[in-house]
Amino acid sequence: MFTRKETIQFLDRYFHILRIEPKFIEVKSVNSGHHWMVFKKELDQEQPYVLYHKHGATDPWYHEHKRSWTVAALVGEIKRHDGYVAKHPDYLKRFKYARQARRMGFKTSFSEGR
């Protein structure tokens, strides 16, 4: 379960809260419109917080974006990612077309990483 201190980090104008459950918080970034889910693992010895990401409500699933020891680090990662999106507004289009081209057998130089 998230502590009050962890939950408060999402209660500002930067995020629109979509859902709060005992093991995860799902938010939408107001700046980019991207959806994020912070999942809290209770009994894991590794980094207990996992950040999942998808580009919009119509995307069928989330993908793992990062792991961390703190919620604050993941909130910072969301804001950094939004900064990247703001500076590179066509990155999703390039990502989509590069992936489609590789499926068709063409080689591309564009990396699918963040």
N, C-alpha and C positions, 0 to 999 in steps of 0.2 A: 504494500500500500504506500502511496506517495505521502510524504509529510506535508504539512501546511507550508513550510518554507519552499519545498520543491514545487508545489502547485502554484504558489503566488507568482513564480517567475513567468507564468503564461497569462497572468491577469493584467495585461496592459494593452494598449491600442495596437501593438505590433501584431497580435494574434487574435484570431476569431476562434474561440473554443468550439469544437464540433462535438466532443464527447469526453467525459471523464469517467473512467472505470477504475477499480482497485489496482489493476496491473498495467494500465496504459492511459495516456492522455493523447487525444487526437486533436490537432489544431490545423488551421489554415493561416498561412502567412498573408497578411493584408497587402504587403508590397508586391509579392510575386504571384500570389494565388495558389502556390504549391501547397500540398497537403503533407503533414508530418505526423508521425506517431512516435511517442517516446514510451518504450516498454521497459518496465522494471522487473528484473529477475530477482526473486526473493532469496533463493538458496544457492546461487551460483558463486563460486570463488573468483571467477573472472570479473571483468568489468560489468557491473550490475545493470547498466543502462544501455539500451540499444535504440538508435534513432533510425526510423524507417521513413521513406520518402516516396511520394508520387507527384506527378506534375499537375494533376487536376482531378476533379471529382469523377470524371469519366474514365480515368485509367482503371483497369480492372484490378490491379494489385499494387502493393507497396514493395519496394526493394530496400534491402539493408543499406544504410548510408554510412553509419559510424557507430562505434562503441565507446563508452566513456565511464569514468568513475563518478561523474557528477552531472546533474541536470543542467547546471549553469554552463558547463562546457558544450553541451548539446544545443542549448539556446544560442550560444555564440556561434556555433557551426551553422545553424539555420540562418542567422543574420549575415554571416560571411557568404553563404551560398546565394542569398538574395542579392548581395552586392555584386557577385559574379554575374547573376542573371541580368541585373540592371546594366552592367557594362557590356554584355554580350547577348543582346536580345534575340539573335538568330541561332543560338547554340542548339536549341531543341530541334530546329529544322535541319541543321547540319547533322546532328546525331541521328535523326530519323532516316534521312536519305542515305547516310553512310551505312547504316544497318541494313536497309533494304538492298543496297547495291551489293553488299557482301553476301546476302542470301542468294542473290542472282549469280554469284560467282565472280564478281568484279573485285579487284583489290583497291582499297582506299587508304589514304594516308591519315585520315581523321581518326583520332583515338576516341574510344567510347568512354573513357574515364571522365571524372569530374573536371 
